[in-house]
Amino acid sequence: MCFRPAEISMEKNCPECGAKNDFNNDVCDQCGAKLPSAPKIPGGTPGAPAGAPGAPAAPGAPKPPAPGAPKPPVA
């Protein structure tokens, strides 16, 4: 099962010469230019720590308050 969004490529295009490079490369294989860093994945990363946006709560964890609900008093 693949959870990677379709718009994320596993290659980087060089901003100087346009060559396709491996996702992990920091410099272009073709011309040696510095490649941009990888973009952040929208909605969090699969396997992200608990509390990440879109992550399910751990079994037995307290449910977060509903949006707009009053906050409980701090002891």
HELIX and SHEET records of a PDB file:
SHEET    1   A 2 GLU A  11  ASN A  13  0                                        
SHEET    2   A 2 LYS A  20  ASP A  22 -1                                        
END                                                                             
